[in-house]
Amino acid sequence: MGNRVTFGEHQYDLIHVVHNGDRGAGFSALVTYALNGVRRAHERNWLPVVEFTAAETPHFHDPAYGDNVWEYYFEPVAGLSSGQLREWLEAGKVTHEQVHRFSDRETVDWHVGDPDRITTFWGREQVHDRAAWMERKRRLGRDFVRRYVRLKPQIVEKFDQLCERLIRPGVTFGVHIRGTDFYYARPTQPEAYFGAIEAKGRELGYSEFRIFLATDQQQFVTAFETRFPGRVATCDALRSGNDIAPFKLRDVSPYKKGEDVLLDMLLLSSCAYLFKSVSAVGEYAMWFNPALECTDFALTSEFVSDKPLLWAGAYLTLDVDRQGPLRVALWRAARIAIQVAQKLGRRLLRAWRWMVREQAAE
């Protein structure tokens, strides 16, 4: 009992540092890692502190905004910041034995395999009733967002300004469509969105509906503006013209990469109705606004494959630049050839090292 940690009016058994175990994670995945870490801490009466360092979040770390990527955009989940925790450790207020951290492997395994996890897609999990599964996960996500995700004042201020400029209450449809490197489920073609949007507009009697479009693919902006001229609004966000996701772009502000995604989530959550696919940005919009309804293309999408050689991002799969199916086949063939060459190279290197050791032993 003497090792318990008192914070506020509560006693905790330990302090749990929630970290990111996946260096390649995008912004939405980082938020999900944080919430699942908080969930684990909550189950065990631990005090959670989210700390996303430069080593763990290389795509978003920006020294101009501090050392902890989570705290660029959000307040500490339970009131104790990572900086305060360091001060406590330095001052001897708590010991290192009172601070817990799961391994990278554990955090990643829970992120993709724990049936009780907070998540936006079933992945490899066998789900018979997708709508019911999604509704359970949506309730869980909404609960944790409400309790633990608190926006920094500068984010709220920027969101309010953009919302006033881009969202017309009651007549703006939100659309999130993913392109670039999205690979783990079948992506949705823009044409599927077009038909669904027009049908919903007729159903609701919105003859003059507008669209707020959130996307990582520049070509999709052009496609929607062509189909709905004068009706499409977007943020001044980073976008890609190829298969490289914006958060992987170099020579751009790491802070802006995260801010762009978060503002898109919030703006989508303020729309009258949402059209979304598998990717998490649209689902988080639903979590930020429990009253928001949607057309969810994720319910008819399939997990693609657990074989990395077969992964092709949405940019290629949807043939965004209209180059034809041969392009995907050639890309996959090239990827397999590279993988085989790398594997052969590693074997030859191991054989050479063995020969060197054998000669040295003689």
N, C-alpha and C positions, 0 to 999 in steps of 0.2 A: 504493500500500500504506500510505502514511503517514496517509491519511484514514480508515482502518478504525477501527471502534469495538470496544473490548474490554469485555466484560461477563461476569462470572463466569469461566469457563474457555474462552470462545468468542470468536472475532473475527468481527465482522459488517461487511459492506460499507457499510451505512447503518442509521440508525434510521428505522423507518417508523411514522408516527402513523396509526393506524386510526381513521377517523371515520365518522359516519353522514351519508349524503348525502340522506336522505329525512326531512324534518321531520315528516311525518305518520306515521312508522313506529310500530307498536305494540311491545310489549316483546319478543315472540318474534322479530320482524323485526330489532330492534336486536342481539340475540344473534347472529343469522345474519349480519348485516353485520359484526359483530366477527370471527366465525370466518372469513368469506371474506377479510377484511383480513389476518388472521393467515396464512391459506393463501397469499395473494399474497406476504407477507413471507417465509414459509418457503421458497417456490420460489426466491427471489432472494438468500438468505442475508442478510436484513435482520432487525434486532431489532425486533419489534412492540411498540408501546405503544398500547393502546386508550384513546382519549380522547373521551368523549361530552360535549360542552359544553352550556351553556344554550341557545345559539343553534341547535344541531343537534337537541337533544332537549327541546323546550319542554314536552312533556306530562309528563316525568318528573323534570326538574331541580328539586331542592329544596335551596336554599342551606344549610339546617340540616345537610345531610349532605355538603357539599363541592361542588366545581366539576365533578367528573367522575362522571357517572351510572354508568358501568361499575363504578367502584370503590365505589359504595354497596353492591353486592351481591357482587362478585367480587374476588379478588385480581388483581394485574397478571398478564397472560397469560404473560409471559416473565420476570417478576421486577422489571422496571423500571417504576415508577409514572410517571404524567404529572407529578406534583409533583417527583419526582427529575429528570425530564428538564428541567423548567424551571430547576431549580437548576443543572444541568450547563451549560445555555445561558448563564445569568447569570454563572456562574463562569468561562466560557470553556473548560470541559472538552471541550465539543463545539461546533462551529459550526453555523449555520443551514444551511450547504451539506451538512452530514452528516445532516440530518433531511429525510425525504421524506414527501409526502402526495399521494395521488391526488385528482383533482377529484371534485366531487359527481356529475357526469354519469358518470364512469367507475365509481364505486362502485355506482351504481344500475343501470347497464347490466350489470355483472357479476352483480348480485344476481338479475336476471330473465332474462338471456340467455346467460350463459357455460355451455356444456354440461358443464364440469367443476366447476361451482359446488357449494357446500354449499347444500342447499335441501330443502324438505319437500313440494314439489308441482311438477309439470312445467309448469304454466301453458301458454304458447303453444307450447312444445316438442312436436313430434310424437313420441309414444312408442307403440311397437307392443306391447311386453311390459311392462305397468305394474308387475307384481309384481317382475320382475327389475330394472327401473329403480329401484323403491323400495328394494329390498334393497341395491343398490349405494350409493345415497345414504344409506341407514341405516348401512351400515358406515363410510362416510366421516364422517358426523355423529358417530357414536359414538366414532370415533378422535379427532376434534378435541375433543369434549367431555372425553374422558378425559385428554387431554394439556394442555389449555389452560383449562378452566373449573374454577376452584377457588372454592368458596363461602366467604364471610366467616363468621367464627365465630358472629356473632349470627344469621345465617340458619340455620346448622346447628343451633344451640340451639333456635330456634323450630320448625324442621322436626321435630326429635326430639320435642318436646312435643306437637305436633299429630299426629304419626304414632302416638304412644302412645294418644292420645285418640280418633282417628278411624278408624284402620286396624286391622282384626282380621286378623292374619297367616293366610293360606291360605283365607280365606272372603270377602274384600272385593274386589268388582269395581270397577275404576276406569272412570269414564265422563267423557269430555270432549265437550261439545256446544256449538257456537258459534251465537250468534244475532246480534242488534243489526245492525251495519253490515257483516258479512261478505258479500262480494259476488263474489269472483273465481272461485268454483266453485259448483256446485249444492249447497246445504246439505242436511243430512240431517234428516228429520222425527223427532221423539221416538218416534213409533210404531215406526219401524224399529229403534231401540235397544231398545224394550220386548221385541219378539219375539226379538231376538238374545240379549238378556240371559237371558230365561227359558229359551231353548233351551240356552244354554251351562250354565246352572245344572243342568238335567236331565242334560246330557252328563257333567258332572263330579261329579254326585251332591251338589251343594251345595244341600240343601233349605232351609237357613237362611242363604243368602248375604246379604251386605250390599253397599251401593253407596257409594262415595265419588264425589260428583258435582262436577265442575268446569265452570262455565258462566258466561257473562257476562250471561245473560238471566234475570231473576227469575221470569218465567212458567214457565221450564223446571224450576226448583226445585219449584214447585207441581205441575207435571205429573208429575214423578217421584215426589214424595211421595204423590200421589194413587194412582199405579199400584202403588207399593211402600211402603205405609204402615209406618212404624216401622223401615225398613231403610236410609234415605238419610241420609248424613252430608255436610256441607259445611263449608267454611271461612267465617269471618266476612269475606268478600271484598266488594269493591265490585261491584254489579251494576246493570244498567239495566232499566227497564220499557218502553223504547221502542227506537228504532233508533240511539241514540247509544251508542257503545262506552264502557265505564267509563273507559278511559284518556283519553278526551276530556272527561270531566266536569270542571266547574270547582268551586272552593271545597271541594276534597278534597285530602288529602295527596298530592303528586306521588310521594313515596317509596313510599307504600302501594300506589299503582297498580302499580308494578313488583314490589314484594314479594308482592302477592297472586298475580300470575301465576307467579312463580318458585316459590312454595310449592305452588301447584296442580300444577305440573310435577313437583315432587319427591314429593308425596303420591301422584299417579297412578303414578309410577315404583315405588312401594312396594306396589302392589296385586298381587293374585294373577293378575289378567288385566285387559286393557284393551279398552275399546270406544271408538274414535276416528273422527273424520271428517277432512276435508281440513286443517283449521286446525292450526297448528304446535304448539300447546301439547301435544297428545297425542303428536305425533311426538317432541318433546323428551323426554317421559317415557320413550319407547323408547330414546332416546340415553343418558339418565342410567342406565338399567338394561338392559344388553344381554341379560339373560335373560328380559325381559318379553315375553310373547306378546300378540297383539291380534286383534280383529276390526276390519278397516280399511275403513271405508266410503269412504275416499278412492279406493280402487281402482275403484269404480264411479261416481265423480263426474266431471263434465265441466267443463273451463274454460268460463266463461260467455261472455265476449265481450271484445274489445279496443275496443269502442265505449262510451265513458263514459256516453253518454246512455241506454244500456240497462241500466246497473248499478242493481240494487235490492238492498239488504241483506237478510240472512236474516230479520230481523224482519218485513219486508214479504213476501218471497218465501214464507216458511212460514206467513204469515197468523197470526202468533202470537196475536193477540187475536180471531181468528175474525171478521174484518170482511168477508170475501169477496174474490174476485179483482178486483172492480171497483176496490177500493182501490189495488191495484198499478197498474192501468191509469191511474187518475186521477193517481197520484203521478208516473208516467212522463210523462204529458201535461203536468203542471205543470212538471216539470223541463225538458222540451223547450222549453216556452214561455219559461221563465226564461232558458235558454241563448240562444234566438233573440233575446230582448229585449236581453240583454247584448251579443250580437254586433252587433245593429243600433245600439245605443247607442255602441259603440266606433267604428263606421263614421261615425256622425253627428258624433262628437267629432273624428275625424280630418278630416272635411270642413270643419267649422267652423274648425279650426286652419289649414287650407289657405287658406280664404277670408280669415282675418285676416292671414296672411302676404302674400297677394296684394294686399290693400288697403293694407297698410303699404308694400309695394314701389312702389305707384303714388304 
